[in-house]
């Protein structure tokens, strides 16, 4: 019997597809490493009885990374990132997705790919094909691998896709590869350079990462440009004549000149008008006007509407839309098309919506009087976003329902009548000046009956005049006013600008907007306006001073056009990639040479490290006090040595009993995440410059393998951690003698112990039962919990029964006690965590250590 492996993009989608393709007759099991579930059934494929196995990935299997040392910020000049080697590695190594797919592909004859039908989906197709190539023969052949094209998770669409399989598009996959490599090289080079250059110089620069992105930065540029327009706007006074006609009702007229900026001219015209007591009606015109129903909904319009009408950001909107799609409630939410396919059954969708308690009544009315949809733009990617399954308010949370409700109502609006109203314009003459009165009366609400939130500004009073009629003037005034600056860009306006200038795709636009918000370049204000922060403004102005093209949308738009040519097979992948990399490499080198132009702006905006922070601990080199700066990232700065040391974030830092690191003489610090949270001691120098091979950067003393230091895990470690099996439970003495606890140096396990103890020592000898290090506990005579007023006791924290009441009951403790035999011999002192280690002292501390530790 033949076998076929079917792969979807997400586990939830795999379940929906299996349910439809198997008619509900499938079995489920967990795959290798519990990566994803596998759903199995039997059916017919290519005229033969076939065993189907449906599973999924979790997005991209592979991620593009720099090779080897080029991933290090400290060891590599960012300029090298434009030419260094890049390689694809598993995006989630813990899932071992490649091994899982390879295992499931064994003995399979066919591969059927059900990835999302966009360029990213095509790229993942080839990642899956590569992963299974060792177990499916000729997997790159069109006779073995097939591609399903679908736009909705409905039985009709899915079964139609299964009967009309195509093949993966290599050109579209290559265009994604090119975009990934360009964004990696350009973004990382600029980001690493400017982050390292500015972070070590300014105290109130509240950013852990100062990033640059080929799409992200032009997006920020739009926001800052509007900010600049507001700041440079010059208020101007203007005048206009306001006329109020008497009668019932009173009518306010609009001046045909609108406004005058010269006061003398305005006063002269006003004096001529106020001489007259009556206004002559020149003409009356009546005209029926229409406002067109909306076009079919695409991704950009959905994001715009959600931001402007629902107050939901574009990133959240797309997450909600993706969830609705995978659950089968709407069609594929990433599309540029605004025209329904010729064979799309509009009536079937309307009938599906009729039972709704929210818009069912409108759906019934539209079914009886349905209009043809407006002609839109057919890009050829996916149909417009439409409802596929009826839902009620109780099926979703608030925001999800509002997005679903809008999609349904928008669909009904596209096949409703246009809004119709009657416009009446009366023209008046007063002396030599002309005035008008404009009123609108709604005749047919059309699509606005179903699309809620639309307001038609109908005239409150119906005024009728006749030609050549003279109307008494009740009041004439000369009104002074001032021009007003534009408001900050809204998300909706920004999305329109990005679409117009070709910045990003319908899928990536919300990501770029979300990035500039998360990285503290803009904040979201009232009405979802985007207000640039000082950092965002300074960055854009700095780019403008050095190289304006770095923020202009034309650069990225040109690159996107080239990438589209790759997708169409009209341009060579390597040529496009090489050309774009070379251009940005030259721009990067010029940027580095002229970074002082941007630095001048930073100096004027942010305060220097020397003038900020509070004195905390002594430097091990000059013995002067270093200042602690708490803004992101937290840092210690020595003004004498002009060096900065990164500190842990999201916690408190204090001096640790004025103790010193035996390697470099820096005063030790104690970091704590909270009163009952994790804490450890650290040396500022070692935290930034790992002294031993295999010791991770930004590690505290509880990760240090120094053989003689009393703060290292070799001297304070008690046993291996039972929960993570990778860490070591280390005695935390930073709050002694008030508090003692065992803290895992890898995971979040914390075990409180020995309350009120005066002293706790971790001994060199280990427990014969479980292998943990023995502990000596010393109490003062008035607080001892031991029998017969014993003040000192030695034993194993897991096995010594007298210690049991003093140890917090914790899962790790219980398992260790019940399975002590299993852990026999797991002594911390038996060797270092990473095997052989060698100390690398700072250059000016060579005399501290005469030999390397092994």
Protein Blocks (a to p, Z undefined) as FASTA:
>chain_A
ZZdddddfbfklmmmmmmmmnnopacddddehhlaacddddddeehiacdddddddehjf
bdcddehjllpmklpcfklmmmmccddddfblmnommlmmmmmmgopabdcdfbdcbfkl
mmmmmmmmmmmmmmmghklpcklbccdddfbdcfklmmmmmmmcccddfklmmmmmmmmm
mmmmmmmmmmmmmmmmmmmmbfklccfbdcddfklmmmmmmmmmmmmmmmmpccdddddd
ddddedjdddddddfklpacbfklmmmmmmmmmmpcbdcdfbdcdddddddddddddfkl
mmmmmmmmnopafklmmmmmmmmmmnopaccfbdfbfcdcfklcfklmmmmmmmpmklmm
mmmmmmmmccdddddddehlaccdddfbdcdfklpcfklmmmmmmmmmmmmmmmmccddd
ddddddddehjaccdddddddfblmjmlmmghiacdddfbdcdddehiacddfbdcdddd
dddddddddfklmmmmmmmnopajfklmmmmmmmmmmnopaccdehiiacddfklmmmmm
mmmmmommlmgmklmmmmmmmmmmmmnopacfklmmmmmmmmmmmmmmmmmmmmmmmmmm
mmmmpccfklgcjdfbdcfklopacdddfbdcdddddfklopacdddehiadddehhiac
fklopacddddfbjklccddddfklmmmcfbghiaghiafklcccfkbckbmklmpfbdc
fklomaccdddfklpckbgcdddfkbmcdcdehehiabdcddfbdcfklopacddddddf
klccbehhiabdcddfklmmklmmmpccdfklmmmmmmmmmmgoiafklocfklpadddd
dfklmmmpmbdcZZ
